[in-house]
C-alpha cells in the first residue's frame, strides 16, 4: 500500500469516527501486537509447550564468590577459599576446562560432564572447603592452576636477544 493510500484511509477514518476514537483504537492495536510478540518470545517449558504467564525462568547462575559466601566453611579457610573464588571469576584460577580437568585428576575429584566453567563451581569449591588450610594457601601462594604462564616478557627477551645476535654475526 502506498503512503498516499494510507493517508487517505486514515483521513476517512478520522472523518467518520473522530481523531480521539481512531487514536485510542490505534493504541489498543499496538498494545495488543506488542503483547502477542512478547508471548511468542517466551521460553518453552521442559515439555515443549509455551511457558505459562507468571512462571519465572532461572535468572542467572550463581557466581563462585556467591556460592562460597553461602557455604558453611571454617573461619580459617573462608578467606582463602573466597580469594580462590574471586580468582576463579577473574579466570586467574582454573581459567580453562583443561585446567579444571587437571585439578580434578590431581585431587581425585570426579570430572564434570559439562564443559561450562560455571557448572563446576559446586564440585570444586565443596572440595576446596574440605582441604587443609595450608594446602589451600599453597594454591593461592603458588598461583597453582592459573593457566598458561604470562609469556609476553619471555617473548620480548627472546626477540631482543635475536636482534642483538643478528647484529653480532661473524661471517664464516
ABEGO torsion letter per residue (X at the ends): XBAAAAAAAAAAAAAAAEAAAAAAAAAAAAAAAAAAAAAAABBBBAAGBBBBBGBBBBBBBBBAAAAAAABBBBAAAAAAAAAAAAAAAAGABGABAAAAAAAAAAAGBBBBABABAAAAAAAAAAAAAABBAAAAAAAAAAGBGAEBBBAAAAAAAAAAAAAAAAAABBBX
